[in-house]
Amino acid sequence: MGWVETTNSKIDAEDGEYISQLFGRNADTLVGMKSSDLGRVKYPFNALFEYQKALVAEKSYSSAEVLVKNAVRMLGREKWASTVVKRAVYGLLELKSQDNLGKISKLLTDMHKKLVEEESPAAAYVGNALLQIHLDMGRFKSAEDFLRASKEPDTRCRDYHVFHYYRGIIKMHEEDFREAYLSLKKAFMYKRWRKIVAPVYFISSLFVNKFPKDVYLERFGCSYLSGLVSIVRGGLYEDIDDAISRTSEKIADYNLCRTMAAHYPLVCFNNLVGRIYRLHGCDSRLDIQRIVEALPAIDFKEIICLLSTSIGLGRLKGYISISRRAVVFSRADPFPVLVK
């Protein structure tokens, strides 16, 4: 059976996985395509293969855009062919550069709307690609708006985990640390992506006062986080700034480093207060002088400010009694668990 006959039989069988591979860079596929009469291939793949040949020859963004537009237009309603649409979009993303990010963003926005209307499974993949483009361009507001309007993909597909990876990053930017952690935990469940997700997942866990074990940090290539984890968990507040600075040298994401610098000190301080309270607290009260003694280099007013911020953010439950120079904690739940 020749290349055309085999291809047509796979189209008849609605074998999307096989057909999608024909839009890749496999040498045997390219030879078969070039040496065959594509006019004999069943519609609409005869036309799409012509666009694919042009893309292989030109390796240009414009030819990739033509293929994507036509793949969505011709196959959007065919759920079995959603893998072909995904492969066409993947080919477009391989040509991504700083010069064409704006064009890709506009194209994917239009294609995503059409795929959602057609209820195509490819919509989730294209939506995830669009989130990545928004992040590449630093357009967090656009990413947030798109995320709010998006539907969570089916839990059984890979795109579900990828969606939650991007959602977790965006929620961290919004400083919604609970939702960030929960999404990144879902993303981390996808085994093939664990090495990619692990750094940001472990970083997110510290925001909600959860601490990965050293064995997991080492397993996923994140040993550089070990010192920071130990300092935050132990409430070693006087060492936290240096620890954040050292760790940030290993992290390329400036926005993530900025968020760490803004919030990790408070998490660390909160753990210090908890440790002191367990040692010296009495009748749900803790003398602020105990905190002052633990932090001799920190001004009293700054300690009051840190306590107020921690209470305001819900990391501590209670109030400050200036007359008694004490923190009065809630009896029920003085140190709330943000995520169970």
N, C-alpha and C positions, 0 to 999 in steps of 0.2 A: 504494500500500500504506500503510495507516494505522500509527500508532505501535505498537499492540498486535500487529498482524500482523508488522511489521518485527522487533519484539522477540522474538516467538515463533520467527521464522525464525532469528534469531541464537542463540537457546537451542538449537534443533534442530542448528544447525551447531557447537555448543559453542564459540562465539566469546567466550571469556572477556574479552578486551580490550575488546570492544564493550560487553558487559553491565556490566563494571566501571565504565565511564564513566557509566552511568545512575545510579550511586550518588554522583555528584559534584554540583557546584553549577552546571553549565551551564544557562543560562537556557532554551534551547530544550528541553532534556531535562525540566526542571521543568514547563514549559508542557504538553508532551506527556503527562507523567505525570498532571498535575492534570486534564486534559481527557479522559482515557481511563478506560474501565471496567477497573480492574486485576484484577477477578475473572476476566476472559477471558485474562489472562496465565498461562502454564503454571506449575504448581507446581514448586518452592517459591517462585518469584520473585514470584508474586502477593502472597504474604504479606510477603516481604522488601521489596517496593516500598511496601507500606502502612507498614512500620516506617520506611522512608526518608522518606516523606511526613511522618510524625510528627516525625522528626528535623529536617527542613527548617523545619517550622512552629514547633517548640518551641526548637530550638537548645540543648537541654539535655543534660547528661551522662547522665542516666537514659535518655533516648530513644536516645542513641548506644550505650549499654551493651546495651540490648535488641536493637538491630540486630546488634551484634557477636556476642552470644551465639547468636542465631538463625542468623546466617550460618554460624558454625562448626558448629552442630548440624545444619543442613540441607545444608550444602555441603562439610563436612570431608572426605568420602570422594571428592568429585568433583575430581580433580586439575585438570581444565580450568577449574574455577571458582575456583581459588586466588587469582586476581587480584581476584575479587569480595570474598573474605575480606580481602585486603590493603587494598582500598579502604575497606571498612567500618572496619577498625582505624585507617586513616589519618584518617578522619572523626572517630573518637574522640579521637585525639591532637591534632586541631585544637582541641579543647575543653579541653586540658590546662591546669591551673592548680595553684598550690601547695596549694590546698584539696582537690583530688581525686587527687593523686599516689598516695596510699595505696590508694585504690579501684582506680585504673588498674593498679597493680602487682599487686594480688590477682587482678583480672580477667584480665590478660594471662598471669599464671602458670597459671591454670586453663585458659585457652584454648590456651596453648602445649602443655601436657600432652596435651590432646585431639588437637591437630593432629599432634603427634609420633606418637601412637598410630595415627592415620589415615594416617600417612606423607604428609601434605599438604605440597606445596612452600611453602605459606604459613607453615609452622612457622618457617622461617629468618627471615622478615620480622618475625613476632611476637616471636621471640627477640631480634632486634636492637632492637626497640622496647622490650622489657623491660630490656635492658642500659642503654639511654638513660635510662629511668625510674629505675633503681637509681642511676645516676650523678647524675641531677638531685636525688635525695634524699640524696646523699652516703653511700649504703649500699654502700661498696666491698666489704665482706665478702660481702654478698648477691650482688653482681656477680661476685666471684671464684668463689663456690660455683656459681653458675649457669654460668659459663664452663667450669669443670672438667667439669660434667655435660653440656655441649652438644657436639653434633656439628658439625664444620666443614661449612658449606654447599658445594654443588657449585661448582667453580671457574668454571663458565661463566655463573653468574648474578651480578647486581648485589649480591645479599645476601651473597655471599662477600666482596666488598671491604668492605662496610659492617661485617660481622662482624669483620674484621681491624682495622678502624679502632677499634672499641670494645675489642677484645682488646689492641691496642697501648697504649691509654690505661690499661687495667687493669694490664697488665704493667709499665708505668712506675710505677704506684702501688705495685706489689709490688717495685719496684727490680730487676726482671729485665730489664735494659736490652737484652740481646741479643735476647730474644724480642720485646720491645716494638718494637725497630727492624725486625726481620724482618716482623712483622705490619703495621706502618705502611707499610713498603715495598710490601707487597701491596695495601694500601688505596690507596696513591698511584698504582697502575697503572690505577685506574678514572678515566678522563679527566674525566668529568663532576663528580667530587668533588675534583679536585686542589686547587682553591682552598681548600676546606674542610680537607682533610687536610694540606696543605703546611706550615702553621706547626708543628703537633705532630710531623710527620714530620721536618722539619729539626731541631727541638729534640732529638728522639730520636737523631738521627745523631751529635750531639756526645757523647752518653753513651758511644758505642762508638768514639769518636775518628775519626769520618768527618765531612768538612766540605763542605757545599754551596758551590758557586761563587756569586759575587755575581750573575752573570747569571741564575741560577735563583731566587735570593732576590728579585731585582727582578721577574722574570716572574710570580711568584706572590704578589706583594704582601707580601713578608717582608723588605724591605730593613732594617727595624729590627733584624734579627738579625745584620747584617753585621759590626758592630763587635765583638759578642760572639764570633762565629765566629773573627774574626781574632785576638782575644786568647787564646782557648782554644787554637787551633792553634799560635800562636807561643809559648805557655808564658809569657805575661806575667802571672805570678802576682800581682804587687803591684797590678795593675789589675783583677783579676777581680771583686772584690766590687762595685766601682762599676759595672762593665759589666753584671753581673747585675741590680743595682738599677735601672739605666736601662731595661734591656730588659723587666723585670718590669712596668714601668708600662704597657707595651703589651699585656700578657697578662692576660686576665680570670680565668683558672683559678688560684686560690690554691694548690691542691695541686701543680700543675705548677711554679709559681714556687718553692714550698718545696723540691721535689725538685731543681730546678736549683741553688738556693742550697746545698743539702747536698752535691751531687756534682760540679758543674762545677769548683769550685776544685781538687778532687783530679785531675780530668782535665787541667786546666791545669798543675798542679804536675808531673804525670807527663810532660807534653810538655816542660816546662822541664828536668827531669832528663835526658830523652832528648837534648835539644839540647846540654846541658853534657857529657854522656857522649860524644857524637860529637866534641866539640871536645877534651876533656881526658881521656877514659877511656883506660886502659892495662891490657892483660892482664886484661880483664873486670872491672876495678876502677875505681871513681871515688872520689876523696877527697871526703868530705863537706864539707871546707873550701871546695871549689869551689862547692857549692850555697850555703853560708853567704855567700860573697863576692857571689853573684848576688842574694841576698835579705838585705841588711844590716839590714833592719827586722824580720826574723823571728828569734825566739829559737832557739838550737841545739836545745833539747829539742823545740820544736814541729816543727822540720825532721825530727828523728828520728821523731816521732809520725806525720808525714805519710808518710815513707818506709815505716814499719811498716804503716800502713793500706793504702798502695798495694800493698805486697807481699802483705798478707793478702787483698786483694780480687782478686789475680791480675793486676793491671795491670802490675806489675813482677815479674820472676822473678829471685830471688836472695836474699841475706840481708845483714844489717847486721853488720859487724865493728866492735864498739866499741873493741877494743884497737888496731885499725889506723885507726880513725875513717874507715872507708870502706864503700862499698856494693860487695858482690861479686855480680856479675851472672851469670846462667846464660849459658853460651857459646852454647847452641843457639838460644834465643829469649828474649832479655832483655826485650823489649817485645812481649808477645803481641798478636796481632790478634784482637779479640773477634769480629768478623764479617768474612768474606772478601768 
